[in-house]
Amino acid sequence: MTTTLVLGLGNTIMSDDGIGPKVIEQMQQGGGLPEDVVLLDGGTLGLDLLPHLEGVQRLIIVDAVEIGQPAGTCVRLAGDEVPMALETKLSPHQMGMKDLLAVARLMGHLPDEIVLIGVQPACLEMDTELTPAVAAALPTLLTMVLAEVSGQ
C-alpha cells in the first residue's frame, strides 16, 4: 500500500507550467526516499490519475499555481486550501485535478492528507525551458517536498 504519493503536474512544453514534472525528475535522480513513497509525473492526465489515488494516505501535489506573488515565490497549501488554489486555472490540467479530487472523494479514495507545494509562474507560453525565476525556485521546491515526505 502506498502511503505517500508525490504527484508532479504540468505541461513541460508550456514553460513554467512544467515545474511539477521537473521536480519529480529531480527526485527520481536523487533517490533515497522511503519505500512507501511513490513519485509520479502526472503531466496533464487529470481524471486518468484516479487509479493512482487508491490506497494513498498522503498526496503531495507539485504544480505551478497563481498566488498573486512575484514569479518564483513558493507556497505550501493544505487541506481545503488546495481545491481553492485550483480555482484559478493556469492550465487545463488544473480543472482536471479539481475534478479528480471531487471524484476521488465520491468514490472514497480521497487521501487523508493533501498538500500542494506550488510556485508562482512567470510564463506559461510555449517553451520547454523554465523561466529564470522559476528555475531558481527549483531547489526550494525540492526541499519543501522532501520535508513533506519526511514529515517535517
N, C-alpha and C positions, 0 to 999 in steps of 0.2 A: 504494500500500500504506500502510495506516495503521500508524504505528509506536507511537503512544500513544493510548489510549482512556481518557478520563476519564468514568467511569460514576457518575452520581448515583442512589442507590437510596433508596426510601422512599415512604411514603403521605402525601401532602400534606393529607389530612383527619384525620390522626392526630397532631396537634401536632408534637412534636419528631422524630417518625419522618420527617417531610417535609424534613429538613435536606439530604439529598443532592440532590433536585431544586432546592432553593433555591440551593445552591452553583452548580449548572450554570447556572441562570438568571442569576446574578450574573456568572459568567464569560462568558456569551454577550453580556451587555450591555457588558462591559469590552473585549472584543476583544483584538487584538494578540498572538494566540497563534501559535506556529509552524505552518506549513502541514500538518505531519504529525500534528497533534493534533486529535482529534475529541472533541467534547463530546456526551454522550448522557444524556438524562433516562430512566433505565431504570425509574423508578417501581417497580412491583411485578411486572414481567414475568417474572422467573425464567428458566426454560428457553427462553422465546421470545427471549432475548437471544443465544443460541448463534451465529446467523449473524454477529452483530456482532463476535465474537471472532476470526473468521477473518482471518489476516494481521496481527493485533495483537501487537506485541512487548512493550509495556508496558501493563499495565492498572492504572489508579488508580481505586479504588472509594471513593466518599464516602458515608458512612452513619452512622446512629446505632448505637452499639454499647454493650453492657453491659460496662463495665470495672471496676465496683465503686468508682468515684471520684465526687467531687462533680459534680453536674449542670454541664454546660458544659466539663468537662475534655476537652481534645483529645488524640488519640493517633495515632501513626503505627505501623502494623504492617506487616510484610513477610514474604514467603515463607510458611513453614509456620505462622506466627502467624495468618495470615488465615483459613484454614479453622477454626482453633481458636476464633477470635473469633466465628465464625458458629455455634458450638455452642450458645451461649446465645441462644435465639431471642426477640427482642423483637417480631418481626413475621413473618407468614407468608412475606414475600419473602426473608427470610434463609435459610430452608430451601431455597427455590428457588435462591438464589445458591450455596449449598453444592453442590446437585445440578448446577447449571450448570458449576461448576469441575470436578466429577468427570467429567461427560460431555465437557467440552472436553478434559480430559486423555486420555480414552479415544479420542477422535477425532483427537488430535494437534493440536488448536487451542489448547491452553493457552498463554497468553502466557509469554514467558521470565521476565518480572518482574511480580509482582503486589504492589501496595501498597494498604493500606486506611488512609484518612485518616478517622478517626471522632471522634465526640463522644458523651459520656455524656449521655443524655436525662434530662429531669426528668419528663416527662409523655408518655404515649402514648395519651391519651384522645381522643375525637372533638373536634377543634378544628382550624381552619385556620391558627391562629397558632402560632408558636414560643413557648416559654416565655422569660421574660427572660434566664435563664441561658444558654440555647442560642442565642438571638438575639445575645447579647453575644459568643458564641464564633464567630459567622459570619465576621468579619474574619480571625481567627486561622486558621480552616479554609481560607479563600481563600488566605491567604499560604502555608500549608503545601502546598496543591495546586499553586499557581503555582511554588513552589520545586521540587516533584517534576517538574513539566512541564519546567522549565528545567534539570533535572538537578543541582540544587544540594543 
